[in-house]
Amino acid sequence: MNISLLQHLWQFILFLVILLGPVPTCLWLVSIAQSEKHQSSLAHDILTGLNCWCAVQVFVALLLGAVGQLFLVSVVVLELGIFIFGTALFLSVKKRLTLASFRDTFKLEERLTKAEILIITSILLAAIILVVKLATEVIINYDSLWYHLPTMARWYQEGKFVSLDEFSRTGEWATDAIAYYPFNWEILCTLFVMPFREDFLVTLPNLISWFILGLSVYLLSTKVGAERIYSIAAAALVLTIPLIIQHVNSLHIDLPFAAFFLTSLYFAISYSQNRSFVDLSSFFIAIFMLLGIKLSSIGYAVLPITIFLFLEIRNTFLYKVSFKDVLNQSRLAIPTIVVSILGALFIGFYWYLKNFIEAGNPLGDIKISLAGVLLSPGSMELSTLQQTSLANLFHFTDLSHWKIMVLQAIVRLQVPFLALVFQALLLPKLLLPKQRFTYAPLLFSLCCFVLVGTGYLYWKTPFTGTNLLPPLPPQPINQYIGQQARFAMPFMGMLGVIAAVTASSLRTSSYLVAAVVFVSSLLGIVSSTVFDIIRVSTAFRGGVGWASAILDGFRSNPTTAVDQLLKIVSSNLINVLIYILIYVIAFVLLVWGASRSRVNRILAAKASQLFNRPNRFAIISILLGLLVITSWGAREARDIHRKEVYGGVYEYIAGNLKPTETLGYLLSYRSYFFYGKHWEQKVLYVPSRSESLSQWVDDLKQQQVSGVAVGPLEEKMGWQPREVRWLENPAGHFTLVFGQDPKKEPTIYRLQNGQGG
C-alpha cells in the first residue's frame, strides 16, 4: 500500500470532521422535539437526525461549489464551524454534553421480542457486510463510471460545478440531457472523497440512505397501524431486495430518491398527528432533498405534498386546529421553520435555477408546454420521452413481455419482493366478516393511494421500457427493464407498508416472518455478490457478454445461461461461500447471546465496568484505534480489488503521466479511469470536429494534450470510428503505450513529437 498508517490517521481525522460536522445540530433538533413532549420513538428520532444530517451536508457542498470554493480546506473549516455552532445549540437544551445526555436522547422505550431480535440481527449483519463491500470493492456500475464519478472528479479538481464536454453540445439529446440533471446526491458523496483523496468511502452516504429507507418504511407502517414486529420485518424485506442492495455501492441515485420520498410522506403524516414544528421542518427538508436528487421528483413530490395538504385541511376544518398553535409551541418554532424552509429551498431548487440561467429552462432541454402555451423551450418533447415508458411499450397480450417481466422480478427482486407481493395480495381477506382490523382506515387508504400513485409514475417514467429513443425497433422491450426496475424503489417501499399492515391484521406467524427475513437477508447479500462477479467477469474481463444478457438468457435458453453462470461463478465460489459462512456463524452467535438473559446480564455488567469514568477514555481510544487500523486495511483491500477489476490503467497514469499533463479521451464509457486514483489528472473530451486528421492533431496540441485514451468500445459507437483508425495507424501521429485492444479495454496512445503545444 502506498500510504502510511500515519497519513491514513490524519485523513481519517479529516473524515471524522466532515462526518460529524452536522451531528450536534441534528442532536439539537431531536432534543428540542423531545423537550416539547411530543410523542416520538427511537426510530423517529434517528430518522429526524439523519434527514437533517443529509440536508446540512448537501447545503455545505452546494454553497461551496456555487461560490467556487469546493476544496478540502473550505469544507473542513465550514464543517468545524457548523459543529461548534451546533454544539452551542445542543448545550442550550441539554446544558451538559455527556455520554448520559446522548443516551437519554436516543433510548429504546420497549424491549424487543425474540422474533424482533432475529429480524434486526439479520438486517444488521447485512448492513455490516455492506459496509465491508463498499469499503473494499470498487464501483462497477455503468453510469457511475460513465458520468457520475467523472463529473464529481471535475468538481473536485475545479472546486466548482462544471459540466463535462462529453455531455454538452454533442447533438445527441440522451447524452446532452445529463448536463442538466440535479446532482445533490453526487455532491454529497464528493465530500467523502476529499479527506482520503480517493473513492475509498464515496458511497458511504448510500448506506445512510439505505437506513433512511428502512426507517421510513418501518415508521410509516406503525403510523398506519401495523404492529412493531411486522413493521420491522417489512422494512427488512424492502432493504434486502437484491436490486436495492446492489445500489448501495453505486452512484445511481434511485436509492436516496426512494428514501427521501418515503421520509417526506412519513413526516407529512407525523406532523398531522403531532403538530410538531420539528416534524414540519423535517417534512420540508425531505421534500426539497427529493427535488434536488432527480428530475422525476417533480412528479413524485406531488404525492406527499397532496397528502400533507389534505391532512392539514382536514385538521383545520374538522378539528379546528390552527397553524398558530404550532408556531406558539416554542420560541424556537418560527426560526427553526424559517431556517429549514430557506435552506431546503436552496438545496431543492439550486440545479433548476442553474438550468434556467444557463438554458432558459429549469429542466434543461425538455420542452414544456401547458394548454398549448410554450413555457420553456427545448429540443425534446416530453411526449417523445414517454414513448420509452412501459406504459407505451408493454403489451398485456404479448406473452414474451410477461416472460421478461416475471423473469426480471424473480432474478433481480427475488424472495423479499415476492414475499411482500404475496402478503399484500392477501389484502382482500381483510374485507371478510369477523376479521381483526388493526390499522387506521384513513391513513391506510392514503397509503394505498400513494402505492397506486408510485406504481403509475413508474409505469409512465421514461426509459422504463427501453433505453432507446424513438424511432424504436419493432420489439424494443428487453432485459433492460430489469435494470430500470430501480425506478420502482418508491413503489417497493410503499408495498412494504401495505404488506406490514396486512400481515398485522391477519396475524401472520412472527417466527415465519423472521425466517423469511433471515433467508431474504442472506440471499440478498449472496445474490448481489454473484451479480457483481458476473458483471466484473463479463464487462471488465472480456467474458461471455453483458450480465443482463446472461440473465435474460434464462428466458430464451436456460441451459446455456446456467452453463455461463456456473462457469463465471465457479472461479469465485470461495468469496460467495465466505460471505455465507460469516453471515450464518455471526447470526447464530448473536441470536444465542441475545436469547440468554444470564449472558446478557453478565455482558451488560462487564460493559458498564469497562465504560465507567476512569476507563472510558482508554476504551474509546482503543476502539478508535482499531477503527483506524481496520479502515487502513480496507483501503489496501480496495487497492487490490481496483487492480483486479479496473486493470493497470491507474498504475500507468501514475507512473508515466504528470498531473500537469492533459489526457484526452473519446469513445469510452469508463472515462472515470483516466482521472487517476487521486483524481489529479486533467482530462478532456477530444473528439475530432472534422474529417481532417491534421486538424485534429493541431487541436490536440493547442489544448496541450499529450495522450489520447479510448475504449472499451461499445457496438453503438462503431467498431472503427475515424479517430480509432487514426490512433491505430502505425505510420501515423500516435504510439500505443497502454493496453492492446480498444474493443475490450481502455487504451492510451501518446501523441508523437513530445507533448502538445
Secondary structure, DSSP 8 states (H G I E B T S, - for coil): --S-HHHHHHHHHHHHHHHHTTHHHHHHHHHHHHHTT----HHHHHHHHHHHHHHHHHHHHHHHHHTT--SHHHHHHHHHHHHHHHHHHHHHHHSS--HHHHHHHS---S---HHHHHHHHHHHHHHHHHHHHHHHS----HHIIIIIHHHHHHHHHHSS----GGGSSSS-HHHHGGGGS--HHHHHHHTTTTTTTSSTTTTHHHHHHHHHHHHHHHHHHHHHT--HHHHHHHHHHHHT-HHHHHTTTS--SHHHHHHHHHHHHHHHHHHHHH--HHHHHHHHHHHHHHHTT-TTHHHHTHHHHHHHHHHHHHHHHHS---HHHHHTS-TTHHHHHHHHHHHHHHHHHHHHHHHHHHHS-TTSSEEEEETTEEEE--SEEHHHHGGGSHHHH--TT-HHHHHHHHHHIIIIIHHHHHHHHHHHHTGGGGGSTT----S-HHHHHHHHHHHHHHHHHHHHSTTSS-S--SS--SS--STHHHHGGGGGHHHHHHHHHHHHHHHHHHT--HHHHHHHHHHHHHHHHHHHHHHHHHHIIIIIS--SS-HHHHHHHHHH-HHHHHHHHHHHHHTTHHHHHHHHHHHHHHHHHHHHHHH-HHHHHHHHHHHHHHTSHHHHHHHHHHHHHHHHHHHHHHHHHHHHHHHHHH-SHHHHHHHH--TTSEEEEES-S-GGGGGTTTT-SEEEE---SSS-HHHHHHHHHHTTEEEEEE----GGG-SS-HHHHHHH-TTSSEEEEE-S-TTTS-EEEEESSSS--
